[in-house]
Amino acid sequence: MAKAKKKRVTVEEFNLRNFIVGLCRGAYKKTPMYADARNAAKQEYFVKSKKGSDMRRVHYKCAKCGRYFRDVKGARKIAVDHLDAVVNTKTGWTGYDTFIDRLFNGRVQVLCNYKGLEDGVKSCHALKTLEERKELRETKKRLKAEGKSK
């Protein structure tokens, strides 16, 4: 089966701010702060295989619910999340300087981030993100009503 071609973004559809924010978030994942947060939540142990050799297992503890999750490529079960939202939910977007400062200098935690429901519960990262987005939408409405938004 042939792979579907990605739709090319036109100049009119291109959003420079979203592009730069995406680059910054990707770069953050390569920093020592990101690695330190993951390592702080990491639990390593060994189990015996059927053949008797030691097999290394790594799990990460969610800072909110306390459950342990594996981080498997393609099925991310954890997220390194900022304790305070990178874009302040009370003031909204204030500029690149503030965004970059909060992104790279903020306090972080590891939260569970599985897709859908697990044991009938949404992931801690999904719940926190939903709440932050709701607050940000309300802030945007308030700023627009006050005439302070674009």
C-alpha positions in Angstrom: 0.0 0.0 0.0 1.4 3.4 -1.0 2.1 6.0 1.7 -0.1 9.1 1.6 1.8 12.2 0.7 1.9 14.9 3.4 0.0 18.0 2.4 2.4 20.9 1.8 1.6 24.0 3.9 1.0 27.1 1.9 2.5 30.5 2.7 -0.9 31.7 3.9 -1.3 28.7 6.2 2.2 28.9 7.7 2.3 30.2 11.3 5.7 31.4 12.3 5.0 31.5 16.0 3.7 27.9 16.1 6.8 26.8 14.0 9.3 28.4 16.4 7.4 27.2 19.5 7.5 23.6 18.1 11.3 23.9 17.5 11.9 25.2 21.0 9.8 22.4 22.6 11.8 19.8 20.5 15.1 21.3 21.6 14.1 21.2 25.3 13.9 17.4 25.1 17.6 17.4 24.4 18.6 19.4 27.5 20.1 18.2 30.8 17.0 19.5 32.7 14.8 17.1 30.7 17.1 14.2 31.3 17.4 15.0 35.0 13.6 14.9 35.4 13.4 11.6 33.7 16.2 10.1 35.7 14.7 11.3 39.0 11.5 9.4 38.3 13.3 6.3 36.9 13.2 3.0 38.8 15.5 0.3 37.5 15.5 -3.4 38.5 16.5 -6.8 37.1 14.4 -9.9 36.6 15.5 -13.4 35.7 14.5 -14.6 32.2 13.4 -18.2 31.5 16.9 -19.0 30.5 18.3 -17.6 33.8 19.9 -14.4 32.5 19.3 -11.0 34.1 16.9 -8.7 32.2 16.9 -5.0 32.9 13.5 -3.3 33.5 13.0 0.4 33.7 9.8 2.1 34.9 9.0 5.7 35.7 6.9 6.9 38.6 4.1 9.4 37.9 4.5 12.4 40.3 0.8 12.8 40.6 -0.8 9.4 40.9 2.3 7.4 42.0 1.8 4.6 39.5 4.7 3.2 37.5 4.8 3.2 33.7 7.2 2.0 31.0 8.4 4.4 28.3 8.2 2.6 25.1 9.1 4.2 21.8 6.0 4.8 19.7 3.7 4.4 22.8 4.9 7.2 25.2 3.5 6.4 28.6 5.2 9.3 30.4 5.6 13.1 29.8 8.1 15.5 31.4 5.7 18.3 32.3 6.3 21.8 33.7 4.7 22.4 37.1 3.7 25.9 35.9 2.4 26.1 32.4 5.0 27.4 29.9 2.4 29.8 28.5 0.9 31.5 31.6 -2.8 30.6 31.8 -3.6 33.9 33.6 -1.8 36.3 31.1 -1.7 34.2 27.9 1.1 34.6 25.3 3.3 37.5 26.3 6.3 36.9 23.9 9.2 34.7 23.0 11.4 35.8 25.8 8.9 34.8 28.5 8.1 31.6 26.7 11.7 30.5 26.4 12.5 31.5 30.0 9.6 29.5 31.3 10.4 26.5 29.0 14.0 26.2 29.9 14.0 27.4 33.5 10.8 26.0 34.8 10.4 23.3 37.4 9.3 20.0 35.9 7.8 16.7 36.9 7.2 13.3 35.2 3.5 12.5 34.7 1.8 9.4 33.1 0.8 10.1 29.5 -1.0 7.1 28.1 -3.6 7.3 25.3 -7.3 6.9 26.1 -8.3 5.3 29.4 -6.3 2.9 31.6 -8.2 1.3 34.4 -11.1 3.7 33.5 -9.0 6.8 34.2 -7.4 9.4 31.9 -3.7 10.1 32.3 -2.5 12.7 34.7 -0.8 14.7 31.9 -4.0 14.7 29.8 -6.1 15.9 32.8 -3.6 18.7 33.6 -3.3 19.8 30.0 -7.1 19.9 29.6 -7.4 22.1 32.7 -4.6 24.4 31.5 -6.2 24.7 28.0 -9.6 25.5 29.6 -8.0 28.3 31.7 -6.1 29.6 28.6 -9.3 29.7 26.5 -11.0 31.7 29.3 -8.1 34.1 29.5 -8.2 34.6 25.7 -11.9 35.4 25.9 -11.3 37.9 28.7 -8.5 39.6 27.0 -10.5 39.8 23.7 -13.4 41.4 25.6 -11.0 43.9 27.2 -9.6 44.7 23.8 -6.1 43.5 24.8 -5.9 40.6 22.4 -5.0 40.4 18.7 
